[in-house]
Each structure stands twice: as structure tokens, then as C-alpha cells.
Amino acid sequence: MLIPDQGRDRPELYKSTTTDQNGNFEIRGIAPGGYKAFAWETLEPNSYFDRDVLSQYEQLGKPIRIQESSKESIDLKVIPPKQ
């Protein structure tokens, strides 16, 4: 999941995907800007729009800057479900 640093009230800037059998993923059509990338094992649908929920995970996100026409690579650690 990519969550924008700015414009968190704009759902079109949020991007999600799932991994393949090897844990690889690809996201296309990302607007340039700063984001945090998260790899949740499971999370209630659309709960990442809730500031209170997101604040519990904010420090686990990995910052990434996307530039126009760039191709970025990032390694993420899976975030297990809260017990």
C-alpha cells in the first residue's frame, strides 16, 4: 500500500496491490510525490483512510519518493495483524 505524505484526504493518491507467489509487487500510475509504503499481512478494507488506525502503523511505513516516469524498487517487511 502506498499512502501519500500530502493529500491524505485524496483517495485517488492511495495505491494498493497484492504480491505474487514470490512476494514481488508492481504499482503503476502513481502521481509524483512523497509516500509511505506499507506491507500489511491483513488489514480491514479501507481502514488505512482512518487517521486513528493509520497512526498505529505510521512508524512502520517506509518512505519513498516517486518522480515522474521513474521506476523505483523497495523492500518491505510484512506487518503482522494486531493481536
C-alpha positions as CSV (number, residue, x, y, z in Angstrom):
1,M,0.0,0.0,0.0
2,L,1.3,3.4,-0.9
3,I,-0.1,6.3,1.2
4,P,0.7,9.9,0.3
5,D,2.6,12.1,2.6
6,Q,0.5,15.1,1.5
7,G,-3.1,14.9,0.3
8,R,-4.3,12.1,2.6
9,D,-7.8,13.4,2.0
10,R,-7.5,12.4,-1.7
11,P,-8.3,8.7,-2.0
12,E,-7.1,8.7,-5.7
13,L,-3.5,9.1,-4.4
14,Y,-3.6,5.9,-2.4
15,K,-2.4,2.9,-4.3
16,S,-2.7,-0.8,-3.4
17,T,-1.7,-4.1,-4.8
18,T,-1.0,-7.7,-3.7
19,T,2.2,-9.7,-4.1
20,D,2.9,-12.6,-6.3
21,Q,3.9,-16.0,-5.1
22,N,7.5,-14.7,-4.6
23,G,6.5,-11.6,-2.6
24,N,7.1,-9.2,-5.6
25,F,4.7,-6.5,-6.5
26,E,4.3,-3.7,-9.0
27,I,2.2,-0.5,-8.8
28,R,1.6,1.7,-11.9
29,G,0.1,5.1,-12.3
30,I,1.5,6.8,-9.2
31,A,1.4,10.6,-9.1
32,P,4.8,12.1,-8.3
33,G,5.4,12.9,-4.7
34,G,6.3,11.5,-1.3
35,Y,4.7,8.4,0.0
36,K,5.0,5.8,2.7
37,A,4.9,2.1,1.7
38,F,3.3,-0.5,3.9
39,A,3.0,-4.3,3.6
40,W,0.2,-5.4,5.8
41,E,-0.5,-9.1,6.1
42,T,-4.1,-8.3,6.7
43,L,-6.0,-5.0,7.4
44,E,-9.7,-4.2,7.3
45,P,-10.7,-2.8,3.9
46,N,-10.3,1.0,3.7
47,S,-9.2,1.3,7.3
48,Y,-6.0,3.0,6.1
49,F,-8.1,6.0,5.4
50,D,-8.8,6.3,9.2
51,R,-6.2,8.5,10.8
52,D,-6.5,6.7,14.1
53,V,-5.8,3.3,12.5
54,L,-3.0,4.6,10.4
55,S,-1.3,6.4,13.4
56,Q,-0.8,2.9,14.9
57,Y,1.3,1.9,11.9
58,E,2.9,5.2,10.8
59,Q,6.3,4.4,12.1
60,L,6.3,1.0,10.2
61,G,5.9,2.7,6.8
62,K,8.9,3.0,4.6
63,P,9.4,6.5,2.9
64,I,9.7,6.6,-0.8
65,R,9.8,9.5,-3.3
66,I,8.2,9.0,-6.7
67,Q,9.3,11.1,-9.6
68,E,7.6,11.4,-13.0
69,S,8.5,8.4,-15.3
70,S,10.7,6.9,-12.6
71,K,11.0,3.2,-11.7
72,E,11.6,2.6,-8.1
73,S,12.4,-0.6,-6.1
74,I,11.7,-1.0,-2.4
75,D,11.9,-3.9,0.1
76,L,9.2,-4.1,2.7
77,K,8.8,-6.0,5.9
78,V,5.4,-7.6,6.3
79,I,3.3,-6.0,9.1
80,P,1.5,-8.8,11.0
81,P,-2.1,-8.4,12.2
82,K,-2.6,-6.8,15.6
83,Q,-3.3,-9.3,18.4
